[in-house]
Amino acid sequence: MRRDEWQRALRVANQAFGIAPGAFWRMSLSEWRALVSSESGTQAPTRTELERMMAGWEEAQR
């Protein structure tokens, strides 16, 4: 998943659902998929994409 794609996912989580960034990163993949499944035009990341997003988040926190 490209940087702009995970930024879009985070933006959707925050703006549409009121989820803070820290809470977003603590969500499981199943929770995220359930949350966005009814959102038109929003696709949940694959496990590989999520792992890349998580690695990027951990790097940013250092």
RONUVO-939733 format. One record per residue (C-alpha): y, x, z. Coordinates in steps of 0.5 Angstrom, whole numbers, plus 2048, in hexadecimal, padded with zeros to 3 digits. Each point is the difference from the previous one (the first is absolute). Layout:
BEGIN
YXZ
...
This chain:
BEGIN
800800800
8078037FE
805801805
8047FA7FD
7FA7FB801
7FF801807
808800801
7FF7F97FD
7FA7FE805
804802806
8067FC7FD
7FC7FA7FF
7FD801807
807801803
8047FB7FC
7FB7FA7FF
7FC801806
805803805
7FB806802
803806802
7FE8077FD
7FC802806
7FC7F9800
7FF8017F9
7FC806800
7FC7FE806
7FD7FA7FC
7F98017FD
7FF7FF7F9
7FD7F9801
8067FE804
8048027FA
7FC7FD7FB
8007F9804
807800801
8028017F8
7FA7FD7FD
8057F97FF
8068047FE
8018007F9
8018067FC
7FE804806
7FA804800
7FC803806
7FF8087FF
7F98027FF
7FD805806
8028067FC
8077FE7FF
8007FE807
7FD807803
8068037FB
8057FC803
7FE801807
8008087FF
8078007FD
8027FC806
7FD805805
8038057FC
8077FD801
7FF7FF808
7FF808801
